[in-house]
Amino acid sequence: MEYDLKQVHFNEYCHSCKYANKNEDEDPCDECLAHPVNLYSHKPVNWEVKKKGYGTTKK
């Protein structure tokens, strides 16, 4: 049985994730970084699209 494992493209997804303001050793980022390959997908395991205005700071 052959599996289609794909390397996670952190550089393409992390900046657009709703958890982008977290440190890499905090949940859920640490779990994503612990899984550098996924079955059929380049997306990190906990990646969720950042909603407009989420995680940004006002100046």
C-alpha positions as CSV (number, residue, x, y, z in Angstrom):
1,M,0.0,0.0,0.0
2,E,1.4,3.4,-1.0
3,Y,0.6,6.6,0.8
4,D,0.7,10.1,-0.7
5,L,2.6,11.9,2.1
6,K,3.3,15.6,1.4
7,Q,5.7,17.9,3.1
8,V,3.9,20.7,5.0
9,H,4.4,24.1,3.5
10,F,4.6,26.1,6.7
11,N,6.0,29.2,4.9
12,E,2.9,29.4,2.8
13,Y,0.3,28.8,5.5
14,C,1.4,30.0,8.9
15,H,1.2,33.7,8.1
16,S,-2.4,33.3,7.1
17,C,-3.4,31.1,10.0
18,K,-5.7,32.4,12.8
19,Y,-3.0,31.2,15.3
20,A,-0.2,33.2,13.6
21,N,0.3,35.4,16.7
22,K,1.1,32.4,18.9
23,N,4.7,31.3,19.7
24,E,5.9,28.1,18.0
25,D,6.0,26.3,21.4
26,E,2.4,27.1,22.3
27,D,-0.8,25.1,21.4
28,P,-1.8,24.6,18.6
29,C,1.4,25.6,16.8
30,D,3.6,23.1,18.6
31,E,1.3,20.3,17.3
32,C,1.5,21.5,13.7
33,L,5.3,21.7,13.9
34,A,5.4,18.2,15.2
35,H,3.8,16.9,12.0
36,P,6.1,18.0,9.1
37,V,4.3,15.7,6.6
38,N,0.6,15.1,6.0
39,L,-1.4,12.6,4.0
40,Y,-2.6,14.2,0.8
41,S,-2.2,17.8,1.9
42,H,0.5,20.5,2.3
43,K,-1.5,22.3,4.9
44,P,-0.5,22.2,8.6
45,V,-2.8,20.0,10.7
46,N,-4.3,22.8,12.8
47,W,-4.3,25.5,10.1
48,E,-7.4,27.7,10.1
49,V,-7.9,30.7,7.9
50,K,-7.4,34.0,9.6
51,K,-10.6,36.0,9.6
52,K,-10.3,39.7,8.8
53,G,-9.1,41.6,11.9
54,Y,-8.4,38.5,13.9
55,G,-5.0,38.5,15.7
56,T,-4.1,42.0,14.5
57,T,-3.3,44.9,16.8
58,K,-4.6,48.4,16.5
59,K,-2.1,51.2,16.4
